[in-house]
Amino acid sequence: LGILDLHYPEHWYPYIQQDIGKEAVIEVDSQNRVVQHGPLLSLTQEVKKFPLQNWRHNLTLAAGSLLILIMTTSWLPTGVSFNIALARLQGE
């Protein structure tokens, strides 16, 4: 392992410091990201027990989509065509 650069998740660093100098079983994926470190730290278990770990990413996508929707309906040239399409769908 001396020639590999291992990439740990940032929230594991306090727990890994306690294992320095001790033997530990480490599982690594093809991009040198650590998937499991010892019996306690495992990304697969985190995904099963804490499925909302990417909430910031999802919140950013939702906020961006809402901003684009507001800009689409409020900007005059796009808003007019949006209103015409909406009126056509309503049968007017």
PyMOL Python script that loads the backbone (N, CA, C, O; Angstrom):
from pymol import cmd

cmd.read_pdbstr("""\
ATOM      1  N   LEU A   1       0.814  -1.208   0.000  1.00  0.00           N
ATOM      2  CA  LEU A   1       0.000   0.000   0.000  1.00  0.00           C
ATOM      3  C   LEU A   1       0.852   1.263   0.000  1.00  0.00           C
ATOM      4  O   LEU A   1       0.308   2.362  -0.116  1.00  0.00           O
ATOM      5  N   GLY A   2       2.129   1.143   0.123  1.00  0.00           N
ATOM      6  CA  GLY A   2       2.983   2.319   0.149  1.00  0.00           C
ATOM      7  C   GLY A   2       3.019   3.055  -1.166  1.00  0.00           C
ATOM      8  O   GLY A   2       3.327   4.246  -1.192  1.00  0.00           O
ATOM      9  N   ILE A   3       2.707   2.369  -2.280  1.00  0.00           N
ATOM     10  CA  ILE A   3       2.766   3.026  -3.583  1.00  0.00           C
ATOM     11  C   ILE A   3       1.405   3.537  -4.029  1.00  0.00           C
ATOM     12  O   ILE A   3       1.320   4.213  -5.054  1.00  0.00           O
ATOM     13  N   LEU A   4       0.341   3.239  -3.297  1.00  0.00           N
ATOM     14  CA  LEU A   4      -1.006   3.674  -3.658  1.00  0.00           C
ATOM     15  C   LEU A   4      -1.389   4.929  -2.883  1.00  0.00           C
ATOM     16  O   LEU A   4      -1.127   5.036  -1.685  1.00  0.00           O
ATOM     17  N   ASP A   5      -2.001   5.861  -3.567  1.00  0.00           N
ATOM     18  CA  ASP A   5      -2.588   7.017  -2.889  1.00  0.00           C
ATOM     19  C   ASP A   5      -4.043   6.680  -2.594  1.00  0.00           C
ATOM     20  O   ASP A   5      -4.870   6.613  -3.504  1.00  0.00           O
ATOM     21  N   LEU A   6      -4.347   6.470  -1.329  1.00  0.00           N
ATOM     22  CA  LEU A   6      -5.702   6.112  -0.942  1.00  0.00           C
ATOM     23  C   LEU A   6      -6.509   7.370  -0.687  1.00  0.00           C
ATOM     24  O   LEU A   6      -6.021   8.309  -0.058  1.00  0.00           O
ATOM     25  N   HIS A   7      -7.730   7.393  -1.168  1.00  0.00           N
ATOM     26  CA  HIS A   7      -8.616   8.538  -0.984  1.00  0.00           C
ATOM     27  C   HIS A   7      -9.748   8.128  -0.049  1.00  0.00           C
ATOM     28  O   HIS A   7     -10.631   7.349  -0.411  1.00  0.00           O
ATOM     29  N   TYR A   8      -9.697   8.674   1.159  1.00  0.00           N
ATOM     30  CA  TYR A   8     -10.723   8.393   2.155  1.00  0.00           C
ATOM     31  C   TYR A   8     -11.813   9.456   2.095  1.00  0.00           C
ATOM     32  O   TYR A   8     -11.535  10.594   1.717  1.00  0.00           O
ATOM     33  N   PRO A   9     -13.052   9.110   2.461  1.00  0.00           N
ATOM     34  CA  PRO A   9     -14.080  10.144   2.627  1.00  0.00           C
ATOM     35  C   PRO A   9     -13.670  11.095   3.760  1.00  0.00           C
ATOM     36  O   PRO A   9     -13.079  10.672   4.754  1.00  0.00           O
ATOM     37  N   GLU A  10     -13.986  12.363   3.598  1.00  0.00           N
ATOM     38  CA  GLU A  10     -13.529  13.370   4.563  1.00  0.00           C
ATOM     39  C   GLU A  10     -14.061  13.125   5.972  1.00  0.00           C
ATOM     40  O   GLU A  10     -13.374  13.412   6.952  1.00  0.00           O
ATOM     41  N   HIS A  11     -15.273  12.600   6.078  1.00  0.00           N
ATOM     42  CA  HIS A  11     -15.851  12.419   7.407  1.00  0.00           C
ATOM     43  C   HIS A  11     -15.272  11.204   8.135  1.00  0.00           C
ATOM     44  O   HIS A  11     -15.647  10.950   9.279  1.00  0.00           O
ATOM     45  N   TRP A  12     -14.379  10.457   7.511  1.00  0.00           N
ATOM     46  CA  TRP A  12     -13.735   9.324   8.168  1.00  0.00           C
ATOM     47  C   TRP A  12     -12.437   9.713   8.869  1.00  0.00           C
ATOM     48  O   TRP A  12     -11.948   8.941   9.693  1.00  0.00           O
ATOM     49  N   TYR A  13     -11.865  10.866   8.579  1.00  0.00           N
ATOM     50  CA  TYR A  13     -10.536  11.219   9.087  1.00  0.00           C
ATOM     51  C   TYR A  13     -10.386  11.119  10.605  1.00  0.00           C
ATOM     52  O   TYR A  13      -9.357  10.613  11.053  1.00  0.00           O
ATOM     53  N   PRO A  14     -11.337  11.563  11.427  1.00  0.00           N
ATOM     54  CA  PRO A  14     -11.140  11.408  12.876  1.00  0.00           C
ATOM     55  C   PRO A  14     -11.059   9.947  13.320  1.00  0.00           C
ATOM     56  O   PRO A  14     -10.369   9.634  14.290  1.00  0.00           O
ATOM     57  N   TYR A  15     -11.749   9.061  12.626  1.00  0.00           N
ATOM     58  CA  TYR A  15     -11.753   7.655  13.015  1.00  0.00           C
ATOM     59  C   TYR A  15     -10.506   6.927  12.517  1.00  0.00           C
ATOM     60  O   TYR A  15     -10.042   5.983  13.156  1.00  0.00           O
ATOM     61  N   ILE A  16      -9.972   7.355  11.395  1.00  0.00           N
ATOM     62  CA  ILE A  16      -8.787   6.714  10.840  1.00  0.00           C
ATOM     63  C   ILE A  16      -7.558   7.052  11.683  1.00  0.00           C
ATOM     64  O   ILE A  16      -6.650   6.230  11.805  1.00  0.00           O
ATOM     65  N   GLN A  17      -7.522   8.244  12.262  1.00  0.00           N
ATOM     66  CA  GLN A  17      -6.380   8.640  13.091  1.00  0.00           C
ATOM     67  C   GLN A  17      -6.179   7.687  14.257  1.00  0.00           C
ATOM     68  O   GLN A  17      -5.052   7.503  14.716  1.00  0.00           O
ATOM     69  N   GLN A  18      -7.253   7.081  14.742  1.00  0.00           N
ATOM     70  CA  GLN A  18      -7.149   6.142  15.858  1.00  0.00           C
ATOM     71  C   GLN A  18      -6.544   4.808  15.430  1.00  0.00           C
ATOM     72  O   GLN A  18      -6.033   4.066  16.270  1.00  0.00           O
ATOM     73  N   ASP A  19      -6.594   4.488  14.122  1.00  0.00           N
ATOM     74  CA  ASP A  19      -6.095   3.207  13.621  1.00  0.00           C
ATOM     75  C   ASP A  19      -4.669   3.265  13.090  1.00  0.00           C
ATOM     76  O   ASP A  19      -4.174   2.262  12.576  1.00  0.00           O
ATOM     77  N   ILE A  20      -3.997   4.397  13.196  1.00  0.00           N
ATOM     78  CA  ILE A  20      -2.631   4.506  12.692  1.00  0.00           C
ATOM     79  C   ILE A  20      -1.726   3.586  13.499  1.00  0.00           C
ATOM     80  O   ILE A  20      -1.737   3.603  14.730  1.00  0.00           O
ATOM     81  N   GLY A  21      -0.949   2.787  12.791  1.00  0.00           N
ATOM     82  CA  GLY A  21      -0.027   1.855  13.441  1.00  0.00           C
ATOM     83  C   GLY A  21      -0.641   0.505  13.769  1.00  0.00           C
ATOM     84  O   GLY A  21       0.055  -0.379  14.268  1.00  0.00           O
ATOM     85  N   LYS A  22      -1.915   0.329  13.503  1.00  0.00           N
ATOM     86  CA  LYS A  22      -2.590  -0.944  13.757  1.00  0.00           C
ATOM     87  C   LYS A  22      -2.920  -1.612  12.428  1.00  0.00           C
ATOM     88  O   LYS A  22      -3.007  -0.952  11.392  1.00  0.00           O
ATOM     89  N   GLU A  23      -3.102  -2.934  12.471  1.00  0.00           N
ATOM     90  CA  GLU A  23      -3.490  -3.649  11.264  1.00  0.00           C
ATOM     91  C   GLU A  23      -4.981  -3.417  10.993  1.00  0.00           C
ATOM     92  O   GLU A  23      -5.803  -3.421  11.909  1.00  0.00           O
ATOM     93  N   ALA A  24      -5.305  -3.217   9.719  1.00  0.00           N
ATOM     94  CA  ALA A  24      -6.697  -3.021   9.329  1.00  0.00           C
ATOM     95  C   ALA A  24      -6.890  -3.578   7.924  1.00  0.00           C
ATOM     96  O   ALA A  24      -6.010  -3.462   7.071  1.00  0.00           O
ATOM     97  N   VAL A  25      -8.034  -4.175   7.697  1.00  0.00           N
ATOM     98  CA  VAL A  25      -8.385  -4.664   6.367  1.00  0.00           C
ATOM     99  C   VAL A  25      -8.998  -3.506   5.591  1.00  0.00           C
ATOM    100  O   VAL A  25      -9.949  -2.873   6.051  1.00  0.00           O
ATOM    101  N   ILE A  26      -8.449  -3.233   4.414  1.00  0.00           N
ATOM    102  CA  ILE A  26      -8.906  -2.099   3.611  1.00  0.00           C
ATOM    103  C   ILE A  26      -9.360  -2.612   2.252  1.00  0.00           C
ATOM    104  O   ILE A  26      -8.638  -3.358   1.590  1.00  0.00           O
ATOM    105  N   GLU A  27     -10.560  -2.209   1.838  1.00  0.00           N
ATOM    106  CA  GLU A  27     -11.052  -2.507   0.491  1.00  0.00           C
ATOM    107  C   GLU A  27     -10.988  -1.227  -0.332  1.00  0.00           C
ATOM    108  O   GLU A  27     -11.412  -0.161   0.114  1.00  0.00           O
ATOM    109  N   VAL A  28     -10.450  -1.352  -1.540  1.00  0.00           N
ATOM    110  CA  VAL A  28     -10.252  -0.193  -2.413  1.00  0.00           C
ATOM    111  C   VAL A  28     -10.929  -0.480  -3.752  1.00  0.00           C
ATOM    112  O   VAL A  28     -10.879  -1.606  -4.247  1.00  0.00           O
ATOM    113  N   ASP A  29     -11.573   0.559  -4.349  1.00  0.00           N
ATOM    114  CA  ASP A  29     -12.160   0.371  -5.678  1.00  0.00           C
ATOM    115  C   ASP A  29     -11.115   0.670  -6.747  1.00  0.00           C
ATOM    116  O   ASP A  29      -9.950   0.898  -6.422  1.00  0.00           O
ATOM    117  N   SER A  30     -11.510   0.673  -8.004  1.00  0.00           N
ATOM    118  CA  SER A  30     -10.556   0.823  -9.103  1.00  0.00           C
ATOM    119  C   SER A  30      -9.927   2.210  -9.190  1.00  0.00           C
ATOM    120  O   SER A  30      -8.912   2.376  -9.866  1.00  0.00           O
ATOM    121  N   GLN A  31     -10.506   3.210  -8.523  1.00  0.00           N
ATOM    122  CA  GLN A  31      -9.962   4.569  -8.557  1.00  0.00           C
ATOM    123  C   GLN A  31      -9.273   4.938  -7.253  1.00  0.00           C
ATOM    124  O   GLN A  31      -9.151   6.120  -6.931  1.00  0.00           O
ATOM    125  N   ASN A  32      -8.823   3.946  -6.505  1.00  0.00           N
ATOM    126  CA  ASN A  32      -8.101   4.099  -5.238  1.00  0.00           C
ATOM    127  C   ASN A  32      -8.902   4.808  -4.164  1.00  0.00           C
ATOM    128  O   ASN A  32      -8.331   5.430  -3.269  1.00  0.00           O
ATOM    129  N   ARG A  33     -10.227   4.718  -4.247  1.00  0.00           N
ATOM    130  CA  ARG A  33     -11.078   5.243  -3.184  1.00  0.00           C
ATOM    131  C   ARG A  33     -11.354   4.120  -2.196  1.00  0.00           C
ATOM    132  O   ARG A  33     -11.695   3.006  -2.595  1.00  0.00           O
ATOM    133  N   VAL A  34     -11.208   4.406  -0.931  1.00  0.00           N
ATOM    134  CA  VAL A  34     -11.409   3.391   0.097  1.00  0.00           C
ATOM    135  C   VAL A  34     -12.901   3.163   0.288  1.00  0.00           C
ATOM    136  O   VAL A  34     -13.656   4.101   0.543  1.00  0.00           O
ATOM    137  N   VAL A  35     -13.316   1.912   0.164  1.00  0.00           N
ATOM    138  CA  VAL A  35     -14.719   1.546   0.311  1.00  0.00           C
ATOM    139  C   VAL A  35     -14.988   1.030   1.715  1.00  0.00           C
ATOM    140  O   VAL A  35     -16.059   1.257   2.278  1.00  0.00           O
ATOM    141  N   GLN A  36     -13.987   0.321   2.285  1.00  0.00           N
ATOM    142  CA  GLN A  36     -14.142  -0.197   3.639  1.00  0.00           C
ATOM    143  C   GLN A  36     -12.790  -0.156   4.336  1.00  0.00           C
ATOM    144  O   GLN A  36     -11.764  -0.509   3.755  1.00  0.00           O
ATOM    145  N   HIS A  37     -12.806   0.281   5.589  1.00  0.00           N
ATOM    146  CA  HIS A  37     -11.601   0.348   6.404  1.00  0.00           C
ATOM    147  C   HIS A  37     -11.915  -0.332   7.730  1.00  0.00           C
ATOM    148  O   HIS A  37     -12.623   0.221   8.572  1.00  0.00           O
ATOM    149  N   GLY A  38     -11.392  -1.516   7.902  1.00  0.00           N
ATOM    150  CA  GLY A  38     -11.653  -2.252   9.133  1.00  0.00           C
ATOM    151  C   GLY A  38     -13.095  -2.734   9.192  1.00  0.00           C
ATOM    152  O   GLY A  38     -13.810  -2.696   8.191  1.00  0.00           O
ATOM    153  N   PRO A  39     -13.519  -3.184  10.360  1.00  0.00           N
ATOM    154  CA  PRO A  39     -14.876  -3.725  10.467  1.00  0.00           C
ATOM    155  C   PRO A  39     -15.963  -2.665  10.631  1.00  0.00           C
ATOM    156  O   PRO A  39     -17.143  -2.964  10.450  1.00  0.00           O
ATOM    157  N   LEU A  40     -15.586  -1.438  10.967  1.00  0.00           N
ATOM    158  CA  LEU A  40     -16.604  -0.440  11.296  1.00  0.00           C
ATOM    159  C   LEU A  40     -16.888   0.569  10.192  1.00  0.00           C
ATOM    160  O   LEU A  40     -18.037   0.975  10.019  1.00  0.00           O
ATOM    161  N   LEU A  41     -15.886   0.979   9.453  1.00  0.00           N
ATOM    162  CA  LEU A  41     -16.070   2.020   8.434  1.00  0.00           C
ATOM    163  C   LEU A  41     -16.338   1.375   7.076  1.00  0.00           C
ATOM    164  O   LEU A  41     -15.456   0.735   6.503  1.00  0.00           O
ATOM    165  N   SER A  42     -17.560   1.544   6.562  1.00  0.00           N
ATOM    166  CA  SER A  42     -17.936   0.956   5.291  1.00  0.00           C
ATOM    167  C   SER A  42     -18.907   1.890   4.571  1.00  0.00           C
ATOM    168  O   SER A  42     -19.928   2.286   5.134  1.00  0.00           O
ATOM    169  N   LEU A  43     -18.584   2.239   3.323  1.00  0.00           N
ATOM    170  CA  LEU A  43     -19.465   3.120   2.552  1.00  0.00           C
ATOM    171  C   LEU A  43     -20.777   2.439   2.197  1.00  0.00           C
ATOM    172  O   LEU A  43     -21.813   3.100   2.131  1.00  0.00           O
ATOM    173  N   THR A  44     -20.755   1.135   1.968  1.00  0.00           N
ATOM    174  CA  THR A  44     -22.004   0.439   1.637  1.00  0.00           C
ATOM    175  C   THR A  44     -22.967   0.451   2.808  1.00  0.00           C
ATOM    176  O   THR A  44     -24.175   0.578   2.610  1.00  0.00           O
ATOM    177  N   GLN A  45     -22.454   0.321   4.027  1.00  0.00           N
ATOM    178  CA  GLN A  45     -23.326   0.399   5.200  1.00  0.00           C
ATOM    179  C   GLN A  45     -23.850   1.815   5.403  1.00  0.00           C
ATOM    180  O   GLN A  45     -24.991   1.996   5.827  1.00  0.00           O
ATOM    181  N   GLU A  46     -23.025   2.828   5.104  1.00  0.00           N
ATOM    182  CA  GLU A  46     -23.481   4.215   5.232  1.00  0.00           C
ATOM    183  C   GLU A  46     -24.620   4.514   4.271  1.00  0.00           C
ATOM    184  O   GLU A  46     -25.579   5.195   4.635  1.00  0.00           O
ATOM    185  N   VAL A  47     -24.521   4.012   3.050  1.00  0.00           N
ATOM    186  CA  VAL A  47     -25.564   4.260   2.059  1.00  0.00           C
ATOM    187  C   VAL A  47     -26.862   3.586   2.480  1.00  0.00           C
ATOM    188  O   VAL A  47     -27.943   4.137   2.266  1.00  0.00           O
ATOM    189  N   LYS A  48     -26.768   2.399   3.076  1.00  0.00           N
ATOM    190  CA  LYS A  48     -27.972   1.700   3.519  1.00  0.00           C
ATOM    191  C   LYS A  48     -28.612   2.380   4.729  1.00  0.00           C
ATOM    192  O   LYS A  48     -29.836   2.500   4.797  1.00  0.00           O
ATOM    193  N   LYS A  49     -27.797   2.821   5.677  1.00  0.00           N
ATOM    194  CA  LYS A  49     -28.333   3.381   6.924  1.00  0.00           C
ATOM    195  C   LYS A  49     -28.608   4.878   6.841  1.00  0.00           C
ATOM    196  O   LYS A  49     -29.496   5.378   7.532  1.00  0.00           O
ATOM    197  N   PHE A  50     -27.862   5.605   6.007  1.00  0.00           N
ATOM    198  CA  PHE A  50     -28.018   7.057   5.885  1.00  0.00           C
ATOM    199  C   PHE A  50     -28.158   7.423   4.406  1.00  0.00           C
ATOM    200  O   PHE A  50     -27.194   7.905   3.810  1.00  0.00           O
ATOM    201  N   PRO A  51     -29.331   7.208   3.796  1.00  0.00           N
ATOM    202  CA  PRO A  51     -29.468   7.417   2.348  1.00  0.00           C
ATOM    203  C   PRO A  51     -29.512   8.873   1.916  1.00  0.00           C
ATOM    204  O   PRO A  51     -29.478   9.136   0.714  1.00  0.00           O
ATOM    205  N   LEU A  52     -29.584   9.818   2.815  1.00  0.00           N
ATOM    206  CA  LEU A  52     -29.717  11.229   2.437  1.00  0.00           C
ATOM    207  C   LEU A  52     -28.396  11.971   2.532  1.00  0.00           C
ATOM    208  O   LEU A  52     -28.384  13.162   2.843  1.00  0.00           O
ATOM    209  N   GLN A  53     -27.283  11.295   2.272  1.00  0.00           N
ATOM    210  CA  GLN A  53     -25.998  11.960   2.424  1.00  0.00           C
ATOM    211  C   GLN A  53     -25.714  12.977   1.324  1.00  0.00           C
ATOM    212  O   GLN A  53     -24.865  13.850   1.507  1.00  0.00           O
ATOM    213  N   ASN A  54     -26.399  12.888   0.188  1.00  0.00           N
ATOM    214  CA  ASN A  54     -26.178  13.839  -0.903  1.00  0.00           C
ATOM    215  C   ASN A  54     -27.252  14.917  -0.932  1.00  0.00           C
ATOM    216  O   ASN A  54     -27.641  15.357  -2.014  1.00  0.00           O
ATOM    217  N   TRP A  55     -27.742  15.354   0.220  1.00  0.00           N
ATOM    218  CA  TRP A  55     -28.846  16.309   0.257  1.00  0.00           C
ATOM    219  C   TRP A  55     -28.429  17.671  -0.287  1.00  0.00           C
ATOM    220  O   TRP A  55     -29.266  18.386  -0.838  1.00  0.00           O
ATOM    221  N   ARG A  56     -27.177  18.047  -0.149  1.00  0.00           N
ATOM    222  CA  ARG A  56     -26.745  19.348  -0.679  1.00  0.00           C
ATOM    223  C   ARG A  56     -26.835  19.366  -2.198  1.00  0.00           C
ATOM    224  O   ARG A  56     -27.283  20.346  -2.793  1.00  0.00           O
ATOM    225  N   HIS A  57     -26.410  18.287  -2.809  1.00  0.00           N
ATOM    226  CA  HIS A  57     -26.474  18.187  -4.267  1.00  0.00           C
ATOM    227  C   HIS A  57     -27.921  18.239  -4.731  1.00  0.00           C
ATOM    228  O   HIS A  57     -28.236  18.953  -5.684  1.00  0.00           O
ATOM    229  N   ASN A  58     -28.795  17.506  -4.083  1.00  0.00           N
ATOM    230  CA  ASN A  58     -30.212  17.492  -4.458  1.00  0.00           C
ATOM    231  C   ASN A  58     -30.854  18.853  -4.222  1.00  0.00           C
ATOM    232  O   ASN A  58     -31.678  19.294  -5.024  1.00  0.00           O
ATOM    233  N   LEU A  59     -30.491  19.522  -3.137  1.00  0.00           N
ATOM    234  CA  LEU A  59     -31.033  20.845  -2.848  1.00  0.00           C
ATOM    235  C   LEU A  59     -30.574  21.860  -3.890  1.00  0.00           C
ATOM    236  O   LEU A  59     -31.355  22.719  -4.299  1.00  0.00           O
ATOM    237  N   THR A  60     -29.337  21.773  -4.318  1.00  0.00           N
ATOM    238  CA  THR A  60     -28.821  22.673  -5.347  1.00  0.00           C
ATOM    239  C   THR A  60     -29.563  22.465  -6.665  1.00  0.00           C
ATOM    240  O   THR A  60     -29.922  23.434  -7.333  1.00  0.00           O
ATOM    241  N   LEU A  61     -29.793  21.208  -7.041  1.00  0.00           N
ATOM    242  CA  LEU A  61     -30.538  20.936  -8.270  1.00  0.00           C
ATOM    243  C   LEU A  61     -31.970  21.449  -8.182  1.00  0.00           C
ATOM    244  O   LEU A  61     -32.479  22.019  -9.148  1.00  0.00           O
ATOM    245  N   ALA A  62     -32.629  21.257  -7.043  1.00  0.00           N
ATOM    246  CA  ALA A  62     -34.005  21.717  -6.882  1.00  0.00           C
ATOM    247  C   ALA A  62     -34.078  23.240  -6.914  1.00  0.00           C
ATOM    248  O   ALA A  62     -34.971  23.806  -7.545  1.00  0.00           O
ATOM    249  N   ALA A  63     -33.143  23.906  -6.237  1.00  0.00           N
ATOM    250  CA  ALA A  63     -33.144  25.374  -6.224  1.00  0.00           C
ATOM    251  C   ALA A  63     -32.859  25.930  -7.618  1.00  0.00           C
ATOM    252  O   ALA A  63     -33.481  26.909  -8.031  1.00  0.00           O
ATOM    253  N   GLY A  64     -31.924  25.315  -8.344  1.00  0.00           N
ATOM    254  CA  GLY A  64     -31.631  25.754  -9.705  1.00  0.00           C
ATOM    255  C   GLY A  64     -32.819  25.563 -10.631  1.00  0.00           C
ATOM    256  O   GLY A  64     -33.104  26.427 -11.460  1.00  0.00           O
ATOM    257  N   SER A  65     -33.515  24.439 -10.497  1.00  0.00           N
ATOM    258  CA  SER A  65     -34.697  24.183 -11.322  1.00  0.00           C
ATOM    259  C   SER A  65     -35.804  25.183 -11.018  1.00  0.00           C
ATOM    260  O   SER A  65     -36.472  25.669 -11.931  1.00  0.00           O
ATOM    261  N   LEU A  66     -35.999  25.489  -9.749  1.00  0.00           N
ATOM    262  CA  LEU A  66     -37.014  26.467  -9.367  1.00  0.00           C
ATOM    263  C   LEU A  66     -36.659  27.854  -9.893  1.00  0.00           C
ATOM    264  O   LEU A  66     -37.534  28.585 -10.358  1.00  0.00           O
ATOM    265  N   LEU A  67     -35.386  28.219  -9.821  1.00  0.00           N
ATOM    266  CA  LEU A  67     -34.952  29.514 -10.344  1.00  0.00           C
ATOM    267  C   LEU A  67     -35.185  29.606 -11.850  1.00  0.00           C
ATOM    268  O   LEU A  67     -35.644  30.636 -12.344  1.00  0.00           O
ATOM    269  N   ILE A  68     -34.877  28.558 -12.566  1.00  0.00           N
ATOM    270  CA  ILE A  68     -35.103  28.555 -14.022  1.00  0.00           C
ATOM    271  C   ILE A  68     -36.586  28.630 -14.342  1.00  0.00           C
ATOM    272  O   ILE A  68     -36.975  29.318 -15.286  1.00  0.00           O
ATOM    273  N   LEU A  69     -37.422  27.940 -13.578  1.00  0.00           N
ATOM    274  CA  LEU A  69     -38.864  28.009 -13.800  1.00  0.00           C
ATOM    275  C   LEU A  69     -39.398  29.418 -13.551  1.00  0.00           C
ATOM    276  O   LEU A  69     -40.230  29.910 -14.314  1.00  0.00           O
ATOM    277  N   ILE A  70     -38.927  30.065 -12.493  1.00  0.00           N
ATOM    278  CA  ILE A  70     -39.358  31.440 -12.198  1.00  0.00           C
ATOM    279  C   ILE A  70     -38.878  32.392 -13.282  1.00  0.00           C
ATOM    280  O   ILE A  70     -39.625  33.274 -13.707  1.00  0.00           O
ATOM    281  N   MET A  71     -37.635  32.223 -13.734  1.00  0.00           N
ATOM    282  CA  MET A  71     -37.117  33.089 -14.794  1.00  0.00           C
ATOM    283  C   MET A  71     -37.874  32.868 -16.100  1.00  0.00           C
ATOM    284  O   MET A  71     -38.114  33.823 -16.839  1.00  0.00           O
ATOM    285  N   THR A  72     -38.248  31.642 -16.393  1.00  0.00           N
ATOM    286  CA  THR A  72     -38.970  31.339 -17.624  1.00  0.00           C
ATOM    287  C   THR A  72     -40.343  31.989 -17.635  1.00  0.00           C
ATOM    288  O   THR A  72     -40.769  32.523 -18.659  1.00  0.00           O
ATOM    289  N   THR A  73     -41.033  31.948 -16.517  1.00  0.00           N
ATOM    290  CA  THR A  73     -42.383  32.518 -16.482  1.00  0.00           C
ATOM    291  C   THR A  73     -42.376  34.030 -16.321  1.00  0.00           C
ATOM    292  O   THR A  73     -43.347  34.688 -16.695  1.00  0.00           O
ATOM    293  N   SER A  74     -41.309  34.597 -15.775  1.00  0.00           N
ATOM    294  CA  SER A  74     -41.311  36.040 -15.545  1.00  0.00           C
ATOM    295  C   SER A  74     -40.662  36.839 -16.678  1.00  0.00           C
ATOM    296  O   SER A  74     -40.986  38.015 -16.841  1.00  0.00           O
ATOM    297  N   TRP A  75     -39.782  36.261 -17.447  1.00  0.00           N
ATOM    298  CA  TRP A  75     -39.135  36.972 -18.551  1.00  0.00           C
ATOM    299  C   TRP A  75     -40.145  37.132 -19.672  1.00  0.00           C
ATOM    300  O   TRP A  75     -40.750  36.148 -20.098  1.00  0.00           O
ATOM    301  N   LEU A  76     -40.335  38.325 -20.150  1.00  0.00           N
ATOM    302  CA  LEU A  76     -41.456  38.668 -21.033  1.00  0.00           C
ATOM    303  C   LEU A  76     -41.544  37.820 -22.303  1.00  0.00           C
ATOM    304  O   LEU A  76     -42.593  37.215 -22.523  1.00  0.00           O
ATOM    305  N   PRO A  77     -40.526  37.733 -23.146  1.00  0.00           N
ATOM    306  CA  PRO A  77     -40.697  36.954 -24.381  1.00  0.00           C
ATOM    307  C   PRO A  77     -40.984  35.472 -24.112  1.00  0.00           C
ATOM    308  O   PRO A  77     -41.813  34.872 -24.795  1.00  0.00           O
ATOM    309  N   THR A  78     -40.319  34.890 -23.142  1.00  0.00           N
ATOM    310  CA  THR A  78     -40.550  33.483 -22.827  1.00  0.00           C
ATOM    311  C   THR A  78     -41.851  33.317 -22.073  1.00  0.00           C
ATOM    312  O   THR A  78     -42.561  32.331 -22.272  1.00  0.00           O
ATOM    313  N   GLY A  79     -42.177  34.270 -21.207  1.00  0.00           N
ATOM    314  CA  GLY A  79     -43.411  34.186 -20.441  1.00  0.00           C
ATOM    315  C   GLY A  79     -44.643  34.246 -21.319  1.00  0.00           C
ATOM    316  O   GLY A  79     -45.637  33.575 -21.039  1.00  0.00           O
ATOM    317  N   VAL A  80     -44.593  35.049 -22.391  1.00  0.00           N
ATOM    318  CA  VAL A  80     -45.737  35.162 -23.301  1.00  0.00           C
ATOM    319  C   VAL A  80     -45.959  33.837 -24.020  1.00  0.00           C
ATOM    320  O   VAL A  80     -47.089  33.360 -24.115  1.00  0.00           O
ATOM    321  N   SER A  81     -44.880  33.243 -24.525  1.00  0.00           N
ATOM    322  CA  SER A  81     -45.040  31.964 -25.216  1.00  0.00           C
ATOM    323  C   SER A  81     -45.468  30.870 -24.246  1.00  0.00           C
ATOM    324  O   SER A  81     -46.205  29.959 -24.622  1.00  0.00           O
ATOM    325  N   PHE A  82     -45.014  30.954 -23.016  1.00  0.00           N
ATOM    326  CA  PHE A  82     -45.446  29.982 -21.998  1.00  0.00           C
ATOM    327  C   PHE A  82     -46.937  30.140 -21.720  1.00  0.00           C
ATOM    328  O   PHE A  82     -47.651  29.145 -21.594  1.00  0.00           O
ATOM    329  N   ASN A  83     -47.414  31.386 -21.624  1.00  0.00           N
ATOM    330  CA  ASN A  83     -48.839  31.633 -21.380  1.00  0.00           C
ATOM    331  C   ASN A  83     -49.688  31.202 -22.571  1.00  0.00           C
ATOM    332  O   ASN A  83     -50.792  30.690 -22.386  1.00  0.00           O
ATOM    333  N   ILE A  84     -49.190  31.403 -23.786  1.00  0.00           N
ATOM    334  CA  ILE A  84     -49.934  30.968 -24.977  1.00  0.00           C
ATOM    335  C   ILE A  84     -50.028  29.437 -25.000  1.00  0.00           C
ATOM    336  O   ILE A  84     -51.089  28.882 -25.287  1.00  0.00           O
ATOM    337  N   ALA A  85     -48.930  28.769 -24.701  1.00  0.00           N
ATOM    338  CA  ALA A  85     -48.956  27.306 -24.672  1.00  0.00           C
ATOM    339  C   ALA A  85     -49.874  26.790 -23.587  1.00  0.00           C
ATOM    340  O   ALA A  85     -50.572  25.796 -23.785  1.00  0.00           O
ATOM    341  N   LEU A  86     -49.883  27.456 -22.434  1.00  0.00           N
ATOM    342  CA  LEU A  86     -50.761  27.062 -21.334  1.00  0.00           C
ATOM    343  C   LEU A  86     -52.229  27.286 -21.711  1.00  0.00           C
ATOM    344  O   LEU A  86     -53.077  26.450 -21.397  1.00  0.00           O
ATOM    345  N   ALA A  87     -52.538  28.401 -22.379  1.00  0.00           N
ATOM    346  CA  ALA A  87     -53.906  28.669 -22.822  1.00  0.00           C
ATOM    347  C   ALA A  87     -54.351  27.652 -23.865  1.00  0.00           C
ATOM    348  O   ALA A  87     -55.507  27.229 -23.881  1.00  0.00           O
ATOM    349  N   ARG A  88     -53.426  27.266 -24.733  1.00  0.00           N
ATOM    350  CA  ARG A  88     -53.752  26.259 -25.758  1.00  0.00           C
ATOM    351  C   ARG A  88     -54.063  24.912 -25.113  1.00  0.00           C
ATOM    352  O   ARG A  88     -54.957  24.198 -25.566  1.00  0.00           O
ATOM    353  N   LEU A  89     -53.331  24.563 -24.060  1.00  0.00           N
ATOM    354  CA  LEU A  89     -53.601  23.312 -23.350  1.00  0.00           C
ATOM    355  C   LEU A  89     -54.942  23.336 -22.633  1.00  0.00           C
ATOM    356  O   LEU A  89     -55.589  22.299 -22.491  1.00  0.00           O
ATOM    357  N   GLN A  90     -55.364  24.519 -22.177  1.00  0.00           N
ATOM    358  CA  GLN A  90     -56.636  24.643 -21.486  1.00  0.00           C
ATOM    359  C   GLN A  90     -57.806  24.742 -22.459  1.00  0.00           C
ATOM    360  O   GLN A  90     -58.960  24.705 -22.030  1.00  0.00           O
ATOM    361  N   GLY A  91     -57.538  24.865 -23.750  1.00  0.00           N
ATOM    362  CA  GLY A  91     -58.601  24.875 -24.752  1.00  0.00           C
ATOM    363  C   GLY A  91     -59.116  26.261 -25.082  1.00  0.00           C
ATOM    364  O   GLY A  91     -60.178  26.374 -25.693  1.00  0.00           O
ATOM    365  N   GLU A  92     -58.428  27.300 -24.715  1.00  0.00           N
ATOM    366  CA  GLU A  92     -58.872  28.657 -25.029  1.00  0.00           C
ATOM    367  C   GLU A  92     -58.339  29.123 -26.367  1.00  0.00           C
ATOM    368  O   GLU A  92     -58.618  30.247 -26.785  1.00  0.00           O
TER     369      GLU A  92
END
""", "prot")
cmd.dss("prot")
cmd.show_as("cartoon", "prot")
cmd.util.cbc("prot")
cmd.orient("prot")
